[in-house]
Amino acid sequence: MTIVTKARFKEMFFKHGREKDGWGASYWARFFEQEPERPMKYLIEEPLSAEHVRMMIVSDYAVMEYRLFFMTEETEESFFRFPGD
């Protein structure tokens, strides 16, 4: 992952985020518009291929990072399955 500015993080969010998936202006305003109480780092992992279309964001307050990365649809589906399902 690469550390980027908040402006670059926002650019990637709006470039790849889809409103229908919940990644729209209202989500950005609610979670990122105001500066957090403690400084956060913004990290991005670019899509690894054209199949990596599912944007994910992790807010990790233990290390004060927001991480934006991409998964394939198949990986995302299996990510939320419990072992044995």
N, C-alpha and C positions, 0 to 999 in steps of 0.2 A: 504494500500500500504506500501511496505517496502522500505526504503532508502538503496540503494546499491552503490557499486563502479561503475565507468564508465566501468571497465573491465567486471563486472558481467552483466551490462546492455548490453554490446556488445555481450557477450556470449548468453544471452537470445534472442537478436535480430537475431543472425545468427542461433540459434537453431530452432527458431519458424518462422522466417520470410521466406517468399517464394518469390523467384525472380520473378515469374510470377505475383505476387501481388504488385510488385514494391519495396519489402523489400530486396534488394540485396546489393552487395558491392558498387555499384555506389551511392545508396541512403545513405549508411553509410558514405562514403567518403565526399559526398556533405554536409551533415548536422551535422555529429558528429566527423569526424576525427580531425579537428582543434579545439583547445580549444576555447570556447566562450570568449568574452571580459570580461564578468562578470561570476563568478563561478556559475555553475548550479548544482542542486541536481538531482540525477537519482533515480527514483522510479519504482518499478515493482509490479504488482499484478499477481501472478501465475495464469494459467488457472484454473478455478473453477471446470471444468469437462472435459472429453474427447471431449465433443461437443463444447467447447470454443476454436475454432481453428482460429478465425479471429483476428490477431494481430492489435492493434491500438496504435498509439503514439501521445501524446499531448505535444506540446511545449508551456509552460505557462511562458511567460517572466515577467508577473506581480509578480510572486512569485519565479521566476528563477528555474523552474523545468521541467524536461522531465519525462513524465509518460508513461509507457508501460503496456498495459493491453490487455485482450482478451475478445471477444464476441462470441456468437454463430452466425452462418450464418443468422439465422432468426432475431436475435436481430440487427445485422448489417443492414440488409435490411430494417427493420422498423425504424431504427435510422435516415435514410435519407428521410423518407416519411413525407410529410406535413400533418397536421391534416386534416381529411376529404378526403384524397386521397384513 
